[in-house]
Amino acid sequence: MEMLRKGRFERPMESLAAEYTSSMQADVRIFSSVVQVNMAHVIMLAERKIIAEQDAAAILRALIDLQHKGSGSLELRPELEDIHMAIEEFVSRATSEEIGGKLHTAKSRNDQVTAAIRITLRKEILSAESAFLELISALITLAENNVDTIMPGYTHLQVAEPTTFGHVLAAYCSAFLRDVERLDQAYECTNSCPMGACALAGTSFPIDRARVAHLLGFRRIDENTIDAVSSRDFALQAMSALTIAMVNVSRLAEELSLWSSAEFDMIEMPDEFSSPSSIMPQKKNPVVAEMARAKTAHVLGNLAGALAMMKALPQAYNLDLQELTPLLWSSVDDVRESAEVMAKLISAIKPKQEVMRKRAESNFAVATELADTLVRKAGLNFRESHAIVGRMVAETTEKGRAATDMNLEDLRAASKEILGKDVSISQEELGEALDIAKCIAARSLLGGPAPKAVKDQLKSFKGKAKNYSKLVSARKRAINKSEVKLLKEAQGRCR
């Protein structure tokens, strides 16, 4: 910090104030990226003859050494304020104050920090995408094994219509694929280079912004220098995508908790993802699913906090931005880890197929199909058939009978009460309407629960997931290639 204060200030910063405003501990996360930014910047400075080749070589040797040693070799004192000054101090000690002082020529911590955050975030987004693709893969495998496993579908947590376990799992595949798509869009937004913006107005040095962006593997350049240093919408977009994805994880976790309860009893929660009670010997608590729900609250809070920080900031850099970054990394970690553990949990789940079917059969899940049958076979409009079947269900329930006990006499009685006339269909037509397997098979529309329709969905999801996996792998290779190339360029100038 003395490097910065010795000109404008006469006294050192008060120690508590220095610690209060320091971002040093959080900055360790972007250490490697900051070193890369400095390498690329120094290479460009030498190429543009802004600093001498021998000075650039000395600085690059120090940076390469630092990259090899890691952040543990830095003195992370609060009075240095942040990782950027700690690295500059390291370079100055490894070379000299005169040479080390040239490292910061034609750049600011303002453009450097957002560049380093973007470089780190690119990798984190790809890591999160990979985790969700693994979760999707686990869901697809479980769904493929259960396209014929009948279970009740719910609305308002009440049995609504029959579906299959495979169909329900496919719904989550669909949602998580959209999450991957949103993360992919966040990656595109993040993949832009702010270097050269300096504090806010660029520099009069003849720098080459495109060269630095290329060395760092960025796809494009942030065109406005003020916006380049003051915007964090790339981080907000990533956090938004992560938050939506985490909400979907939480919904899955909630259903798993419900399905494993004694009241639903439709799945067996694996022992390795459960916890016992300290006092009640019989308990099997779904703690992994519960933790996913809880961590969703963290992620929601992080996004709300980040948005609140940005809502009233004037343009260009303000130190408030420093407090946003830890929220970003917290969301990245919570979401990625949740997706990873949920993928393993899904792979270990065992559905109780007989119980699932019984739950569907015993709660009039076929009522809508019976109403549709009356429309098709008896010439009623849907409101008429809806009322008749509703009366049949009410009468059957009052008598303690099951859906499969409903007969033509019940239909005639209900139709006379509702419409004042006798409505009838054949016994065969009634039987088919009440047959839960046939009811599901009839829903063969695109995206429906019929086994073939579910298989088609899963095939489509597999293809989409495969394409995203290829894209993620290609982007990881591109980043690795740019890092290797940058290091080689730096090493080449040290000879």
N, C-alpha and C positions, 0 to 999 in steps of 0.2 A: 504494500500500500504506500510505502514511503516513496516509491518510484512515481506514483501519481500525485502525491500531496506536496512534494517538496517545492513545487513551483507556486501554486495558488494559495496553499495553506501554510500557516506558521506552526500549527500545533498538530500532533497526531490525533487520530480519531479516538474518542473515548472507547475503552475496551468493550463495554456492554453494548454501545451503539454499533461498534464494528461487528460484534457477534450477532446482533439483532438483524443487521442488514446483509450479512454474508449469505451467499448461496453455496458455499464451498462443499458441504456434505452432499447436497442434492446434485451438484455439478459433476461428481465422480462418474455418474451415469453417462455423461457425454464426453468424458475424457478423451477417448480414442478419436472421436469425431472432431474434437477441437484440434488435436494434433494434426489430423488429416487436413483440416481447413488451413492451418498454418503452413503445412507443407506445400499445398497447392498455391497458396498466396505467394509464398517466397519464390517458388519456381517461376511464377508469372512475373514477379518483380524483377528477377534476374533476366528473364527473356526480354522484358521491355526496357532493360538497362536502367531501371530505377534505383537498384542497389547493385553493388559490384559483385561479380561472380564469386570472388573469394569469400566475401561476407555471406553470400547466399549459401555457399558450400559449408561454411562453419555452422550456420544456423541449422541447416538441414541435417548435418551430422548430429547435432544436439537433439533435434526432434526425433530422428531415427532411433537414437539411443534411448530417449525417453519413451517412445512407443514400445520398444523392446522391454524396458524395465517395468513399465506400467505405472499407474497412478500412485502406487505405494512409495515411489521414489520422490514424490513431491512433498514439499512442506505445506500442508493444507492449513495454514494459520488464518484465523478469521480476519486479521488485519489486512491480508492480501485481497480480501473481498470475494473473489471468485476464482474458478479454475483457470480462467484466461490469464490473470495476473500471476498465478502460481506457475503456469507454464512459461510465461515470459521471464519470470525470475529464474527458473531453471536454466533457460537458454542463456541468459546473461551471465550466470555463474559458470556455465560450461564454456562460454566463449569470452566475452568481456561485456561490460556495460555499454561500451560504444557500439559493438556489433549487435548485441542482444537488443539494444534500443531501436535497431532498424527493423526488427520483426514486425512492429506495429505500423510501419509506414503504409499509408493509403488504405487503412482499414480501421474499424472501430469494434469494440466489444458488441456493439448493437447489431451489426450485420453478422459478426462471427458467431454469436450465440444462437441466433435463429437458424443460421446455416447448420450448426452442429446439432441442434434439436431436430431439424429436418432429416439429416443424415441418420441419426439414431432412430428416429420415428419410422423411417422407411423400413428398416429391419424389423422393428417391433410390429408394424402392421402386417408384414409378410409372415411373421411368426404367429400372429393371431389368426390370420387366414388359414395357415397350415393346421392350427389346432381345431378350427371349426370344420375344416375338410375331413379331419380325422373323426370328429363327432358325427358328421354326416355319413361317413363310411360305416361307422358302428350302427347308426340308425337304419341305414339301408340293409345291412346284413340281418339285423333283427327283424326288420319288416319283411324281407324276403322269406324268412322262415315262418311268418305268421300272416300270410295273405288270406288264409282260410280261417284264422282264429277269430271267431265271432265274439264281439263285446258290445256293450251299449255305448252309443254316442250320447253326450250330455249337452244340454243347454240349461243355463241357470242351475247347474249342478243337479238337474233332474234328468232321469232317463228320457231321451228324446226319440232317437231312431237307431236301428241296429247298424253297426259298421263292423270293421275288423281291426284288430290290433295293428296289422300292417298298414291300414289306411290312416290310422291315427299317427303312427310313427312317420309315415310319409308326409303328413302335414308339417311336422317339425323339420323334416328334410327341406321342404319347400321354404319354410321361414328362414332356416339357417343359410340356405343358398342365397337368399336376398341379403342376409347379413354379410356374406362374403362379397357380394356385389358392392354393397355400400363401403366395405373396407377397401375394396379395389379402387373405388372412386376417391376415397380419402388418400390412398397412396398416390394417385395421379395429382391430386391437389398439393400434396406434400413435396412432390418431386420437382421442385423449382428452386433455383439458386438466388439468394439475396446478396451474395458477396459483391462488393463494389459499391453498395449503398452507403457504406461507412456509417456515420452517425445518423444522417438523414438526407444529406444533400450531395452524396457522392464525393468526388475528389477531383482536384485539378491535375493530379498525376495522370500520365497517359496509360492507365491500366487497361487490361483486356478482360472484361467480365466473362465473356464467352469461354475463354481459355480456362479460367478457374472453374466455371460450371462443368466444363468437359472433364477436367481432371478429377472432379468430385463425383462424376457420374450422374449429374443432374440432367433432366430432359430439356429444361428450358430455364430462362432467366426471369426473375421478378422485374418487370419493366420500370415501375415507379420506385424511386429510391426511398421515399417516405413510407410508402406502403410496405416496402420490403422489410423494413426494420420494425414497424409498429403493428403489423397485422399478425394475428394468431388464429385466423379463421381456419387455417389448415389443421391446427391442433384441435380447434373446436369441432371441425368436421369429423376428425378421427374419433374424438371423444363421443360425439353424437352417435356415430356408427357403432362404437363399442358399447355405448349405453343401450341402444336398441337391441343389439345382439345379446347383452346381458339380461335384458328383460325377457327375451325369448328363452334364455337358459333358465331363468327363474320360473317361468311358466311350466317348463318341462319338469323342473325340480318339484314344483308344487303338485303336479299330477302324479309323479312318482311317489310322493309322500302320501297322497290320498289313496292311490291304488294299493299301496302296501299296508294301509291301515286295516284293522280288524273289521271295520264296517264295509269296506270295499273288498279287501282280501283277494285282489285280482293279480298281483305279482308278488314274488318272493324277493325281498330286498337282500342282496348278497351280504353274507357275513362280513366280508372284507371292506364293505362300505357302510357298515352299521356300527353302533356302539351300544353296550349294555347300560342298564341303570345301576347306580351305585347301591341302591336299596331294593329295587324290585327285580327279582331274578328272571321273570318272564319277558322283560322288555327287550325290544330290538329297535332301537331308535335310528331313523334315517338321517343321520347327522350330516352326511355329505350333501344331500339335497337341501337340508336346512341351511347349511353354510352358504350354499350357492344363492339362496334367497336373501340371506343377510348381506352378502357381499354386493348384491345388486343395489342395495341401499347406499353402500359406499360409492358405487359408480355413479348412481343418480346424483348424489350429493356433490361429487367431483365436477360433473358437468354443470350443475346449477351454480357452483362456486366459480367456475371458470367464466361462465357467461356473465355473472354478476361483476367479476373483476373487469371485464372488457366493456361493459355497457356505458360507462361514463368516462373512458380514457380519451384524452385528446390525442391527435396524431403524433407520430414519432415515438421514441422510446420513453417509457416510464418504468420505474422499478417495480411497479405493481405486476408487470409481466413476469417478473422473476418468480412470483408466488403461484403462477399458473402451471408452470412446468412440473412441479412435484405431483400435482393433481393428475396431470396427463399420464405420468409414469405409473401412478397408483392404479389408474383405470386400466392401463395396458396390462399390468401384472394380474390384477384381479380377474379380468375377463379371460385372458389367455389360460391362466391356471384353472379357472372354472371349466372352460371348454375341454381342457385336457383331462381333468378328473371325471367329468361327465361322460366323456367318450369311453373311458374304462368302465364306468358304472353301467352304461347301456350295454356294453359287451357282455356283462356278467348277469344281466337280469333274466329271470325265468318267469314267463307268464303262466298263470294258473288257468289253462284253457277251459276246463269244465266249469269253473266258477264264473269266468267271464261270460260264457254262453248262458249260464243260469241267470245271471244278473240281467241280461238282455231279454230273455224269455219271460221273466217273471214281472216285468214292469211295463207291459203294453207298448214295447218299442215298435211293434208292427202296426200301430193304430193309423199312422199316416198312409201306409200302403193300403190298408183296408179302405180308407176314405178315397184314395185314388182309384181303387178298383170299382167302387160304387159310381164314380164319375164315368169311368170307361164302360162299365158293363150295364149300369142301371139308368144311364142317361141323366143323372142328377148334376146340378152345378156343385162346385166345391163347397160352398157355404152350407148347402143342404147336407151333403155327405159328411162334412165336418161335424155338424150338429148331431146327426144320427150316430156316428161312431162315438162321439163324446158321451152320448146317453148310454150307449152299450157298455162303454168302459165304466161309467159311474155305477150302473146296475150290477155289472159283473164284480166290481170291487166291493160293493155293499154286501154281496152274497159270499164273499170270500173265495171267489173262483179265479182261475188264471186266464190269461189272454187266449190260450189254446182251447179253453172251455167254451168260448163264445160260439154260438151256433145260429142257424137260420131263424129259429124262433126268436132269439134275441134281436136279430136284425129286423124282423117284421114288427115286433113289439115297439122297438125304438122308432121305426119309421112312421108307424101309426100315431105315436105320441107326438113326434116332431112335425110331421107333414100331414097327418090325418089320412094317410093312405098306405097301402101295403107295398113295400119295396123289397124286391128279392133278386138274388143272383143264384147261380147253381152251387151245389155243395162243393164241387171241384174248384170253382172260382174262389169261394170262401176259404177253402183249405189252402190254396196257393197264397192267398193274401196273408194268411196267418202263419205260413211257413217261413221262419226267420231266415233260413239259408237262401230260399228262393227270392225273398224280399231283397236281400243283399245282391244276389246275382242279377236281379232286374235293374239295379243301379249301375249299369255298364257304361254310362256316359263318361266323357272325358273328365278325368279327375275323380271319378266316383269310387265307391267302396268295393265294387265287384272285383273278384280276384284278378281277372285279366286286366281291368282298368288300373288296379294298383301295381301290377307288374309293369304295365306300360309307363306309369309314373316313375317307378323306381329306375327303369331303364333310362328314362329321360334325365333323371337326377344324376345317375351315374355318369352320363355323358357330360353334363354341365360341370360336375365336380372334377371330372378328369381334365376338362379344358382349363378350369381354374388352377388345378394342381400344376399343369404344364406352365401356365402363365407365372405362377408364384415361383416355380423352380427356375424359369428363365430370368426372372427379375433378381433372384438371389445370385444366380451366376453372373449376371451383368454387374451387380454391386461388387461381388468378389473380384471380378475381372478389373473393374476400375480401381479398386483398392490395391491390387497387385501392381497394376500399371503405374499408379501414383507413387508407390514405394520404389519401384524400379527407376522412375524418373528422378526421384529424390536421390537415390543411391548413385545414379549416373552423374549427377552434378557434384557429388562429393569426391569424385576421383581426381 
